[in-house]
Structure formats: structure tokens, C-alpha cells
Amino acid sequence: MVVSVASTLGCRLVLSYLLGLALHMGVIGIAFAMAADWTVRAAMLLARQKSGKWKQFKVI
């Protein structure tokens, strides 16, 4: 959940503003920002998967 919120705020919102408004790319810029968010999120989750740290988490 933390990864999703952090990547959405840090990547999707910032890049949407920069690409969509500042660089005048419009909806295409927002689509690029969304794809970049998915890429960053996948990279962070893949790194966590490979580290094996998720195996140590106890639910109850």
C-alpha cells in the first residue's frame, strides 16, 4: 500500500502536471505519466520480491 501511494503521488501526479500542463502534452502526457507510474511501481515491487523481505512479515 505504501508503494502504491508513494508512486502515485511521486510519479503519476508530478509527471501528469509536468507533461500534461507544463509541456502542453495534454491527455497524452497524462497517459505517459500513468505508464511511468506503473513502471516505477513494478520495479519497486520486483525489488522487494527478489529481496525476500516479504517472507518475514507475520499477519497475526
N, CA, C, O and CB atoms as a CASP TS submission, in Angstrom:
PFRMAT TS
TARGET T0000
AUTHOR 0000-0000-0000
METHOD Language model
MODEL 1
PARENT N/A
ATOM      1  N   MET     1       0.827  -1.190   0.000  1.00  0.00           N
ATOM      2  CA  MET     1       0.000   0.000   0.000  1.00  0.00           C
ATOM      3  C   MET     1       0.873   1.255   0.000  1.00  0.00           C
ATOM      4  O   MET     1       0.575   2.235  -0.684  1.00  0.00           O
ATOM      5  CB  MET     1      -0.942  -0.003   1.210  1.00  0.00           C
ATOM      6  N   VAL     2       1.936   1.208   0.766  1.00  0.00           N
ATOM      7  CA  VAL     2       2.839   2.361   0.829  1.00  0.00           C
ATOM      8  C   VAL     2       3.490   2.599  -0.533  1.00  0.00           C
ATOM      9  O   VAL     2       3.644   3.741  -0.967  1.00  0.00           O
ATOM     10  CB  VAL     2       3.924   2.147   1.913  1.00  0.00           C
ATOM     11  N   VAL     3       3.865   1.522  -1.192  1.00  0.00           N
ATOM     12  CA  VAL     3       4.477   1.642  -2.520  1.00  0.00           C
ATOM     13  C   VAL     3       3.490   2.270  -3.500  1.00  0.00           C
ATOM     14  O   VAL     3       3.864   3.140  -4.287  1.00  0.00           O
ATOM     15  CB  VAL     3       4.941   0.256  -3.038  1.00  0.00           C
ATOM     16  N   SER     4       2.247   1.836  -3.455  1.00  0.00           N
ATOM     17  CA  SER     4       1.236   2.361  -4.380  1.00  0.00           C
ATOM     18  C   SER     4       0.990   3.848  -4.165  1.00  0.00           C
ATOM     19  O   SER     4       0.938   4.616  -5.125  1.00  0.00           O
ATOM     20  CB  SER     4      -0.073   1.596  -4.221  1.00  0.00           C
ATOM     21  N   VAL     5       0.840   4.254  -2.914  1.00  0.00           N
ATOM     22  CA  VAL     5       0.581   5.668  -2.613  1.00  0.00           C
ATOM     23  C   VAL     5       1.795   6.518  -2.966  1.00  0.00           C
ATOM     24  O   VAL     5       1.661   7.593  -3.552  1.00  0.00           O
ATOM     25  CB  VAL     5       0.218   5.851  -1.122  1.00  0.00           C
ATOM     26  N   ALA     6       2.976   6.033  -2.608  1.00  0.00           N
ATOM     27  CA  ALA     6       4.191   6.807  -2.879  1.00  0.00           C
ATOM     28  C   ALA     6       4.424   6.967  -4.376  1.00  0.00           C
ATOM     29  O   ALA     6       4.778   8.054  -4.834  1.00  0.00           O
ATOM     30  CB  ALA     6       5.407   6.136  -2.231  1.00  0.00           C
ATOM     31  N   SER     7       4.230   5.903  -5.136  1.00  0.00           N
ATOM     32  CA  SER     7       4.459   6.021  -6.579  1.00  0.00           C
ATOM     33  C   SER     7       3.384   6.868  -7.248  1.00  0.00           C
ATOM     34  O   SER     7       3.664   7.578  -8.214  1.00  0.00           O
ATOM     35  CB  SER     7       4.504   4.638  -7.223  1.00  0.00           C
ATOM     36  N   THR     8       2.162   6.797  -6.742  1.00  0.00           N
ATOM     37  CA  THR     8       1.102   7.624  -7.312  1.00  0.00           C
ATOM     38  C   THR     8       1.373   9.100  -7.054  1.00  0.00           C
ATOM     39  O   THR     8       1.270   9.922  -7.964  1.00  0.00           O
ATOM     40  CB  THR     8      -0.262   7.226  -6.732  1.00  0.00           C
ATOM     41  N   LEU     9       1.716   9.433  -5.830  1.00  0.00           N
ATOM     42  CA  LEU     9       1.983  10.838  -5.514  1.00  0.00           C
ATOM     43  C   LEU     9       3.273  11.323  -6.152  1.00  0.00           C
ATOM     44  O   LEU     9       3.320  12.413  -6.722  1.00  0.00           O
ATOM     45  CB  LEU     9       2.050  11.037  -4.009  1.00  0.00           C
ATOM     46  N   GLY    10       4.312  10.518  -6.058  1.00  0.00           N
ATOM     47  CA  GLY    10       5.618  10.950  -6.537  1.00  0.00           C
ATOM     48  C   GLY    10       5.782  10.895  -8.037  1.00  0.00           C
ATOM     49  O   GLY    10       6.537  11.681  -8.609  1.00  0.00           O
ATOM     50  N   CYS    11       5.100   9.999  -8.665  1.00  0.00           N
ATOM     51  CA  CYS    11       5.323   9.810 -10.097  1.00  0.00           C
ATOM     52  C   CYS    11       4.122  10.276 -10.926  1.00  0.00           C
ATOM     53  O   CYS    11       4.257  11.139 -11.793  1.00  0.00           O
ATOM     54  CB  CYS    11       5.620   8.342 -10.392  1.00  0.00           C
ATOM     55  N   ARG    12       2.971   9.709 -10.658  1.00  0.00           N
ATOM     56  CA  ARG    12       1.814   9.991 -11.524  1.00  0.00           C
ATOM     57  C   ARG    12       1.366  11.443 -11.428  1.00  0.00           C
ATOM     58  O   ARG    12       1.147  12.092 -12.451  1.00  0.00           O
ATOM     59  CB  ARG    12       0.650   9.074 -11.161  1.00  0.00           C
ATOM     60  N   LEU    13       1.227  11.958 -10.216  1.00  0.00           N
ATOM     61  CA  LEU    13       0.740  13.335 -10.087  1.00  0.00           C
ATOM     62  C   LEU    13       1.750  14.356 -10.581  1.00  0.00           C
ATOM     63  O   LEU    13       1.402  15.291 -11.302  1.00  0.00           O
ATOM     64  CB  LEU    13       0.389  13.630  -8.647  1.00  0.00           C
ATOM     65  N   VAL    14       3.006  14.169 -10.187  1.00  0.00           N
ATOM     66  CA  VAL    14       4.036  15.126 -10.591  1.00  0.00           C
ATOM     67  C   VAL    14       4.235  15.098 -12.108  1.00  0.00           C
ATOM     68  O   VAL    14       4.266  16.145 -12.754  1.00  0.00           O
ATOM     69  CB  VAL    14       5.367  14.822  -9.871  1.00  0.00           C
ATOM     70  N   LEU    15       4.368  13.899 -12.669  1.00  0.00           N
ATOM     71  CA  LEU    15       4.568  13.809 -14.118  1.00  0.00           C
ATOM     72  C   LEU    15       3.328  14.233 -14.897  1.00  0.00           C
ATOM     73  O   LEU    15       3.445  14.795 -15.985  1.00  0.00           O
ATOM     74  CB  LEU    15       4.953  12.392 -14.504  1.00  0.00           C
ATOM     75  N   SER    16       2.145  13.971 -14.352  1.00  0.00           N
ATOM     76  CA  SER    16       0.925  14.430 -15.032  1.00  0.00           C
ATOM     77  C   SER    16       0.913  15.941 -15.150  1.00  0.00           C
ATOM     78  O   SER    16       0.560  16.489 -16.194  1.00  0.00           O
ATOM     79  CB  SER    16      -0.330  13.954 -14.283  1.00  0.00           C
ATOM     80  N   TYR    17       1.303  16.615 -14.070  1.00  0.00           N
ATOM     81  CA  TYR    17       1.347  18.068 -14.109  1.00  0.00           C
ATOM     82  C   TYR    17       2.410  18.546 -15.098  1.00  0.00           C
ATOM     83  O   TYR    17       2.153  19.408 -15.939  1.00  0.00           O
ATOM     84  CB  TYR    17       1.623  18.633 -12.709  1.00  0.00           C
ATOM     85  N   LEU    18       3.615  17.966 -14.980  1.00  0.00           N
ATOM     86  CA  LEU    18       4.701  18.416 -15.845  1.00  0.00           C
ATOM     87  C   LEU    18       4.426  18.141 -17.313  1.00  0.00           C
ATOM     88  O   LEU    18       4.569  19.029 -18.153  1.00  0.00           O
ATOM     89  CB  LEU    18       5.991  17.752 -15.439  1.00  0.00           C
ATOM     90  N   LEU    19       4.033  16.917 -17.624  1.00  0.00           N
ATOM     91  CA  LEU    19       3.816  16.563 -19.027  1.00  0.00           C
ATOM     92  C   LEU    19       2.514  17.141 -19.577  1.00  0.00           C
ATOM     93  O   LEU    19       2.475  17.647 -20.699  1.00  0.00           O
ATOM     94  CB  LEU    19       3.810  15.053 -19.184  1.00  0.00           C
ATOM     95  N   GLY    20       1.454  17.062 -18.782  1.00  0.00           N
ATOM     96  CA  GLY    20       0.149  17.494 -19.262  1.00  0.00           C
ATOM     97  C   GLY    20      -0.019  18.992 -19.357  1.00  0.00           C
ATOM     98  O   GLY    20      -0.557  19.500 -20.341  1.00  0.00           O
ATOM     99  N   LEU    21       0.439  19.704 -18.341  1.00  0.00           N
ATOM    100  CA  LEU    21       0.224  21.153 -18.311  1.00  0.00           C
ATOM    101  C   LEU    21       1.468  21.955 -18.686  1.00  0.00           C
ATOM    102  O   LEU    21       1.414  22.822 -19.558  1.00  0.00           O
ATOM    103  CB  LEU    21      -0.239  21.568 -16.940  1.00  0.00           C
ATOM    104  N   ALA    22       2.581  21.665 -18.028  1.00  0.00           N
ATOM    105  CA  ALA    22       3.783  22.471 -18.248  1.00  0.00           C
ATOM    106  C   ALA    22       4.341  22.289 -19.659  1.00  0.00           C
ATOM    107  O   ALA    22       4.784  23.257 -20.278  1.00  0.00           O
ATOM    108  CB  ALA    22       4.851  22.110 -17.220  1.00  0.00           C
ATOM    109  N   LEU    23       4.323  21.064 -20.168  1.00  0.00           N
ATOM    110  CA  LEU    23       4.856  20.810 -21.503  1.00  0.00           C
ATOM    111  C   LEU    23       3.773  20.759 -22.578  1.00  0.00           C
ATOM    112  O   LEU    23       4.059  20.472 -23.741  1.00  0.00           O
ATOM    113  CB  LEU    23       5.624  19.519 -21.503  1.00  0.00           C
ATOM    114  N   HIS    24       2.525  21.041 -22.185  1.00  0.00           N
ATOM    115  CA  HIS    24       1.389  21.132 -23.103  1.00  0.00           C
ATOM    116  C   HIS    24       1.160  19.864 -23.923  1.00  0.00           C
ATOM    117  O   HIS    24       0.848  19.934 -25.112  1.00  0.00           O
ATOM    118  CB  HIS    24       1.587  22.289 -24.032  1.00  0.00           C
ATOM    119  N   MET    25       1.317  18.701 -23.277  1.00  0.00           N
ATOM    120  CA  MET    25       1.081  17.437 -23.972  1.00  0.00           C
ATOM    121  C   MET    25      -0.354  16.951 -23.799  1.00  0.00           C
ATOM    122  O   MET    25      -0.804  16.068 -24.529  1.00  0.00           O
ATOM    123  CB  MET    25       2.048  16.376 -23.470  1.00  0.00           C
ATOM    124  N   GLY    26      -1.067  17.517 -22.847  1.00  0.00           N
ATOM    125  CA  GLY    26      -2.466  17.169 -22.640  1.00  0.00           C
ATOM    126  C   GLY    26      -2.663  15.749 -22.144  1.00  0.00           C
ATOM    127  O   GLY    26      -1.925  15.270 -21.283  1.00  0.00           O
ATOM    128  N   VAL    27      -3.658  15.085 -22.692  1.00  0.00           N
ATOM    129  CA  VAL    27      -4.033  13.743 -22.247  1.00  0.00           C
ATOM    130  C   VAL    27      -2.928  12.727 -22.548  1.00  0.00           C
ATOM    131  O   VAL    27      -2.753  11.766 -21.799  1.00  0.00           O
ATOM    132  CB  VAL    27      -5.343  13.309 -22.917  1.00  0.00           C
ATOM    133  N   ILE    28      -2.198  12.927 -23.615  1.00  0.00           N
ATOM    134  CA  ILE    28      -1.096  12.023 -23.947  1.00  0.00           C
ATOM    135  C   ILE    28      -0.027  12.080 -22.851  1.00  0.00           C
ATOM    136  O   ILE    28       0.530  11.047 -22.479  1.00  0.00           O
ATOM    137  CB  ILE    28      -0.481  12.388 -25.328  1.00  0.00           C
ATOM    138  N   GLY    29       0.256  13.254 -22.344  1.00  0.00           N
ATOM    139  CA  GLY    29       1.216  13.399 -21.246  1.00  0.00           C
ATOM    140  C   GLY    29       0.751  12.695 -19.993  1.00  0.00           C
ATOM    141  O   GLY    29       1.556  12.103 -19.274  1.00  0.00           O
ATOM    142  N   ILE    30      -0.553  12.753 -19.723  1.00  0.00           N
ATOM    143  CA  ILE    30      -1.106  12.069 -18.564  1.00  0.00           C
ATOM    144  C   ILE    30      -1.005  10.557 -18.750  1.00  0.00           C
ATOM    145  O   ILE    30      -0.734   9.838 -17.789  1.00  0.00           O
ATOM    146  CB  ILE    30      -2.571  12.490 -18.333  1.00  0.00           C
ATOM    147  N   ALA    31      -1.217  10.072 -19.956  1.00  0.00           N
ATOM    148  CA  ALA    31      -1.073   8.639 -20.236  1.00  0.00           C
ATOM    149  C   ALA    31       0.379   8.195 -20.049  1.00  0.00           C
ATOM    150  O   ALA    31       0.628   7.118 -19.509  1.00  0.00           O
ATOM    151  CB  ALA    31      -1.549   8.318 -21.670  1.00  0.00           C
ATOM    152  N   PHE    32       1.325   9.004 -20.484  1.00  0.00           N
ATOM    153  CA  PHE    32       2.741   8.687 -20.262  1.00  0.00           C
ATOM    154  C   PHE    32       3.064   8.660 -18.769  1.00  0.00           C
ATOM    155  O   PHE    32       3.820   7.804 -18.309  1.00  0.00           O
ATOM    156  CB  PHE    32       3.644   9.711 -20.979  1.00  0.00           C
ATOM    157  N   ALA    33       2.493   9.595 -18.017  1.00  0.00           N
ATOM    158  CA  ALA    33       2.716   9.633 -16.574  1.00  0.00           C
ATOM    159  C   ALA    33       2.149   8.383 -15.904  1.00  0.00           C
ATOM    160  O   ALA    33       2.758   7.844 -14.980  1.00  0.00           O
ATOM    161  CB  ALA    33       2.084  10.893 -15.968  1.00  0.00           C
ATOM    162  N   MET    34       1.004   7.929 -16.359  1.00  0.00           N
ATOM    163  CA  MET    34       0.392   6.724 -15.808  1.00  0.00           C
ATOM    164  C   MET    34       1.259   5.504 -16.109  1.00  0.00           C
ATOM    165  O   MET    34       1.446   4.651 -15.241  1.00  0.00           O
ATOM    166  CB  MET    34      -1.028   6.528 -16.377  1.00  0.00           C
ATOM    167  N   ALA    35       1.783   5.414 -17.312  1.00  0.00           N
ATOM    168  CA  ALA    35       2.664   4.300 -17.669  1.00  0.00           C
ATOM    169  C   ALA    35       3.958   4.347 -16.865  1.00  0.00           C
ATOM    170  O   ALA    35       4.475   3.307 -16.456  1.00  0.00           O
ATOM    171  CB  ALA    35       2.975   4.323 -19.171  1.00  0.00           C
ATOM    172  N   ALA    36       4.476   5.535 -16.642  1.00  0.00           N
ATOM    173  CA  ALA    36       5.688   5.677 -15.828  1.00  0.00           C
ATOM    174  C   ALA    36       5.417   5.254 -14.384  1.00  0.00           C
ATOM    175  O   ALA    36       6.266   4.625 -13.753  1.00  0.00           O
ATOM    176  CB  ALA    36       6.203   7.135 -15.870  1.00  0.00           C
ATOM    177  N   ASP    37       4.254   5.591 -13.867  1.00  0.00           N
ATOM    178  CA  ASP    37       3.872   5.186 -12.511  1.00  0.00           C
ATOM    179  C   ASP    37       3.829   3.669 -12.399  1.00  0.00           C
ATOM    180  O   ASP    37       4.337   3.101 -11.432  1.00  0.00           O
ATOM    181  CB  ASP    37       2.507   5.784 -12.128  1.00  0.00           C
ATOM    182  N   TRP    38       3.229   3.017 -13.378  1.00  0.00           N
ATOM    183  CA  TRP    38       3.160   1.553 -13.363  1.00  0.00           C
ATOM    184  C   TRP    38       4.555   0.943 -13.426  1.00  0.00           C
ATOM    185  O   TRP    38       4.824  -0.059 -12.764  1.00  0.00           O
ATOM    186  CB  TRP    38       2.308   1.041 -14.535  1.00  0.00           C
ATOM    187  N   THR    39       5.445   1.543 -14.222  1.00  0.00           N
ATOM    188  CA  THR    39       6.803   1.038 -14.357  1.00  0.00           C
ATOM    189  C   THR    39       7.575   1.181 -13.055  1.00  0.00           C
ATOM    190  O   THR    39       8.260   0.250 -12.631  1.00  0.00           O
ATOM    191  CB  THR    39       7.529   1.765 -15.479  1.00  0.00           C
ATOM    192  N   VAL    40       7.470   2.338 -12.420  1.00  0.00           N
ATOM    193  CA  VAL    40       8.156   2.569 -11.140  1.00  0.00           C
ATOM    194  C   VAL    40       7.604   1.635 -10.076  1.00  0.00           C
ATOM    195  O   VAL    40       8.370   1.056  -9.305  1.00  0.00           O
ATOM    196  CB  VAL    40       8.005   4.042 -10.688  1.00  0.00           C
ATOM    197  N   ARG    41       6.302   1.482 -10.024  1.00  0.00           N
ATOM    198  CA  ARG    41       5.673   0.595  -9.039  1.00  0.00           C
ATOM    199  C   ARG    41       6.106  -0.854  -9.243  1.00  0.00           C
ATOM    200  O   ARG    41       6.392  -1.563  -8.278  1.00  0.00           O
ATOM    201  CB  ARG    41       4.145   0.702  -9.124  1.00  0.00           C
ATOM    202  N   ALA    42       6.152  -1.290 -10.492  1.00  0.00           N
ATOM    203  CA  ALA    42       6.585  -2.661 -10.790  1.00  0.00           C
ATOM    204  C   ALA    42       8.037  -2.866 -10.398  1.00  0.00           C
ATOM    205  O   ALA    42       8.386  -3.922  -9.871  1.00  0.00           O
ATOM    206  CB  ALA    42       6.394  -2.979 -12.279  1.00  0.00           C
ATOM    207  N   ALA    43       8.886  -1.888 -10.640  1.00  0.00           N
ATOM    208  CA  ALA    43      10.301  -2.007 -10.278  1.00  0.00           C
ATOM    209  C   ALA    43      10.475  -2.101  -8.761  1.00  0.00           C
ATOM    210  O   ALA    43      11.275  -2.899  -8.272  1.00  0.00           O
ATOM    211  CB  ALA    43      11.096  -0.808 -10.827  1.00  0.00           C
ATOM    212  N   MET    44       9.724  -1.285  -8.021  1.00  0.00           N
ATOM    213  CA  MET    44       9.834  -1.337  -6.555  1.00  0.00           C
ATOM    214  C   MET    44       9.312  -2.659  -6.004  1.00  0.00           C
ATOM    215  O   MET    44       9.910  -3.229  -5.092  1.00  0.00           O
ATOM    216  CB  MET    44       9.068  -0.171  -5.918  1.00  0.00           C
ATOM    217  N   LEU    45       8.210  -3.147  -6.546  1.00  0.00           N
ATOM    218  CA  LEU    45       7.664  -4.415  -6.069  1.00  0.00           C
ATOM    219  C   LEU    45       8.541  -5.593  -6.487  1.00  0.00           C
ATOM    220  O   LEU    45       8.652  -6.567  -5.743  1.00  0.00           O
ATOM    221  CB  LEU    45       6.244  -4.608  -6.594  1.00  0.00           C
ATOM    222  N   LEU    46       9.157  -5.523  -7.651  1.00  0.00           N
ATOM    223  CA  LEU    46      10.070  -6.575  -8.085  1.00  0.00           C
ATOM    224  C   LEU    46      11.310  -6.620  -7.195  1.00  0.00           C
ATOM    225  O   LEU    46      11.793  -7.698  -6.850  1.00  0.00           O
ATOM    226  CB  LEU    46      10.475  -6.361  -9.550  1.00  0.00           C
ATOM    227  N   ALA    47      11.817  -5.456  -6.827  1.00  0.00           N
ATOM    228  CA  ALA    47      12.972  -5.403  -5.918  1.00  0.00           C
ATOM    229  C   ALA    47      12.621  -6.006  -4.564  1.00  0.00           C
ATOM    230  O   ALA    47      13.433  -6.718  -3.972  1.00  0.00           O
ATOM    231  CB  ALA    47      13.456  -3.949  -5.739  1.00  0.00           C
ATOM    232  N   ARG    48      11.434  -5.731  -4.077  1.00  0.00           N
ATOM    233  CA  ARG    48      11.004  -6.295  -2.801  1.00  0.00           C
ATOM    234  C   ARG    48      10.811  -7.807  -2.918  1.00  0.00           C
ATOM    235  O   ARG    48      11.146  -8.551  -1.996  1.00  0.00           O
ATOM    236  CB  ARG    48       9.702  -5.625  -2.328  1.00  0.00           C
ATOM    237  N   GLN    49      10.280  -8.254  -4.030  1.00  0.00           N
ATOM    238  CA  GLN    49      10.082  -9.688  -4.264  1.00  0.00           C
ATOM    239  C   GLN    49      11.422 -10.421  -4.278  1.00  0.00           C
ATOM    240  O   GLN    49      11.557 -11.483  -3.670  1.00  0.00           O
ATOM    241  CB  GLN    49       9.333  -9.922  -5.594  1.00  0.00           C
ATOM    242  N   LYS    50      12.411  -9.857  -4.971  1.00  0.00           N
ATOM    243  CA  LYS    50      13.714 -10.502  -5.077  1.00  0.00           C
ATOM    244  C   LYS    50      14.474 -10.499  -3.756  1.00  0.00           C
ATOM    245  O   LYS    50      15.272 -11.401  -3.500  1.00  0.00           O
ATOM    246  CB  LYS    50      14.540  -9.820  -6.140  1.00  0.00           C
ATOM    247  N   SER    51      14.235  -9.493  -2.913  1.00  0.00           N
ATOM    248  CA  SER    51      14.962  -9.419  -1.641  1.00  0.00           C
ATOM    249  C   SER    51      14.506 -10.497  -0.659  1.00  0.00           C
ATOM    250  O   SER    51      15.269 -10.888   0.225  1.00  0.00           O
ATOM    251  CB  SER    51      14.780  -8.041  -1.012  1.00  0.00           C
ATOM    252  N   GLY    52      13.281 -10.977  -0.802  1.00  0.00           N
ATOM    253  CA  GLY    52      12.755 -11.992   0.111  1.00  0.00           C
ATOM    254  C   GLY    52      12.270 -11.435   1.434  1.00  0.00           C
ATOM    255  O   GLY    52      11.875 -12.195   2.319  1.00  0.00           O
ATOM    256  N   LYS    53      12.293 -10.119   1.580  1.00  0.00           N
ATOM    257  CA  LYS    53      11.869  -9.489   2.828  1.00  0.00           C
ATOM    258  C   LYS    53      10.388  -9.739   3.117  1.00  0.00           C
ATOM    259  O   LYS    53       9.980  -9.764   4.278  1.00  0.00           O
ATOM    260  CB  LYS    53      12.140  -7.990   2.776  1.00  0.00           C
ATOM    261  N   TRP    54       9.592  -9.921   2.081  1.00  0.00           N
ATOM    262  CA  TRP    54       8.161 -10.127   2.263  1.00  0.00           C
ATOM    263  C   TRP    54       7.862 -11.444   2.957  1.00  0.00           C
ATOM    264  O   TRP    54       6.777 -11.604   3.516  1.00  0.00           O
ATOM    265  CB  TRP    54       7.453 -10.080   0.930  1.00  0.00           C
ATOM    266  N   LYS    55       8.789 -12.388   2.939  1.00  0.00           N
ATOM    267  CA  LYS    55       8.576 -13.679   3.579  1.00  0.00           C
ATOM    268  C   LYS    55       8.623 -13.600   5.095  1.00  0.00           C
ATOM    269  O   LYS    55       8.100 -14.482   5.776  1.00  0.00           O
ATOM    270  CB  LYS    55       9.598 -14.660   3.098  1.00  0.00           C
ATOM    271  N   GLN    56       9.245 -12.553   5.634  1.00  0.00           N
ATOM    272  CA  GLN    56       9.397 -12.396   7.071  1.00  0.00           C
ATOM    273  C   GLN    56       8.208 -11.709   7.740  1.00  0.00           C
ATOM    274  O   GLN    56       8.150 -11.639   8.968  1.00  0.00           O
ATOM    275  CB  GLN    56      10.640 -11.623   7.357  1.00  0.00           C
ATOM    276  N   PHE    57       7.275 -11.211   6.965  1.00  0.00           N
ATOM    277  CA  PHE    57       6.122 -10.494   7.503  1.00  0.00           C
ATOM    278  C   PHE    57       5.109 -11.462   8.092  1.00  0.00           C
ATOM    279  O   PHE    57       4.710 -12.423   7.435  1.00  0.00           O
ATOM    280  CB  PHE    57       5.465  -9.642   6.416  1.00  0.00           C
ATOM    281  N   LYS    58       4.689 -11.212   9.334  1.00  0.00           N
ATOM    282  CA  LYS    58       3.695 -12.046  10.015  1.00  0.00           C
ATOM    283  C   LYS    58       2.365 -11.292  10.055  1.00  0.00           C
ATOM    284  O   LYS    58       2.312 -10.140  10.486  1.00  0.00           O
ATOM    285  CB  LYS    58       4.167 -12.423  11.463  1.00  0.00           C
ATOM    286  N   VAL    59       1.311 -11.937   9.612  1.00  0.00           N
ATOM    287  CA  VAL    59      -0.007 -11.306   9.574  1.00  0.00           C
ATOM    288  C   VAL    59      -0.603 -11.245  10.976  1.00  0.00           C
ATOM    289  O   VAL    59      -1.093 -10.202  11.408  1.00  0.00           O
ATOM    290  CB  VAL    59      -0.949 -12.071   8.622  1.00  0.00           C
ATOM    291  N   ILE    60      -0.556 -12.366  11.678  1.00  0.00           N
ATOM    292  CA  ILE    60      -1.141 -12.407  13.023  1.00  0.00           C
ATOM    293  C   ILE    60      -0.077 -12.834  14.015  1.00  0.00           C
ATOM    294  O   ILE    60      -0.352 -12.935  15.211  1.00  0.00           O
ATOM    295  CB  ILE    60      -2.361 -13.371  13.081  1.00  0.00           C
TER
END
